[in-house]
Amino acid sequence: MEFLRHASAYSADHHHPMPRSFVEIDVLLPLADRTDARNTCHAALPYLEGKDCRVHVLHVVHGVEPDGDRGPIEDRVNEVFDIATACFDAADIPVSTDIRYGKNVGRTILDAADNYSADAIVLTPRERSIWRRLLSQNVLATLATNVDQPLIIIPAAD
């Protein structure tokens, strides 16, 4: 604690911005579906195990939030969240989950990264049609050209 007290005094005296955390890393993990959840979580796990980090799992529903029953959407998304939570809970990595609605999926991901003060956004390549759909919506282009954090694309686990 003594170090923190001196660090705060140094920051105040010398006008140097201090990081919001000295060690914890916040990682945003956008997941499209159950398959993506399994692939991405298991691929990211070796990079995050043993690190002081927190994972924010995000699912973006393309479009506007429905006025009526969101039950079917939330059931599908909860399956994605359950896979991610089980994966990271087993490694004692704290996980939060978030569902967002947006017409621009890339922008919605970037907004979430800002909201969580994410240090990185982690993706895996998707071989299924969902990835092609996302690419056709220019999600990757939006992320790559507007991201303020490192955009990390890791190979899917075998």
Disulfide bonds with the S-S distance in Angstrom:
none
